[in-house]
């Protein structure tokens, strides 16, 4: 028994040390004063040199970078050693700062590109070597949009308000009719957000079998967020909408709900739940101004709906176009934000889950 206890103690210590080693190997995109991008580790040690004109976060050991050739951006996918694995076409969202681009990344081992062949759009999924693993193109189904894979399925919107989920063989696993698009509809913790399923005017979750979430039946839900890490932000309709706003709550793994205690900004929670999700136990929300005439503030809440920390004032200069991909979530324990100065120069900073700045770039002239 003592030997077993000693083994378990050693095994737990080994796992803890291994996890720590994995965290230490995480890489974060960072610019130098000249605006060239490289990657540093959690100790701010440069690992991949400053040689790119833009660099994205790593997802599944792959990141996107670009280098300028005259006025043209040349995009590549690199590995964690900084080697170019393959070159890729210009991305649909041509962001000058790839640090913003968490969405254009590997998910479930695949990266999505699209090609336009005449009046038809073909969606392709590349593996980590850049080889085509799946092509979705069928004249029977005119695809309007196909999303990335999550938990083995990819959501697609077709014409005539038809939605489907493809599996990794390109087969349709689920389908139905929808008249709203509240989220990216990706599966997390076995559930995906859906709205107006099969002519019902409600928001709900579905599982890979297409079954509705039974635990939402008792709530008057008006908007849902992705159920990442087993938690989700939800907006509930007010019993008296003429006098009060709806409430924003956190759905717990046991399917109970916790009220979000922070007062959300005007028009919240309806316009601020979709697209918000938990990572490392925290979710970003926009707080209502504490006094009339003051600016709204950003804050991270924990899974109980309480404020974990509010962002420093100098990090409030992040526009709505940027926050949703820069500071919305934590990656490898850090969230990326930036400060913009009056002369349009910037500084990139990384916050840990306690709200402390642990990495920061020099001031970069734009």
Secondary structure, DSSP 8 states (H G I E B T S, - for coil): -HHHHHHHHHHHHHHHHHHHHHHHT--EEEE-TTS-EEEE-TT--EEEEEEESEE---BTTBEEEEEEETTEEEEEEE-TTS-EEEEE---SS--S-GGG-SSSS-BTTBEEEEEEETTEEEEEEE-TTS-EEEEE--TTS-EEEEEEEETTEEEEEEGGGEEEEE-TTS-EEEEEE-S---S----BTTBEEEESGGG---EEEE-TT--B-GGGTTS-EEEE---GGG-EEEEE--TTTTTS--EEEEE-TTS-EEE--S-B-TTTTHHHHTT---BTTEEEEEE--SSTTS--EEEEEETTS-EEEE--GGG----HHHHHHHTSS-BTTBEEEEEE-TTS-EEEEEE-TTS-EEEE---B--
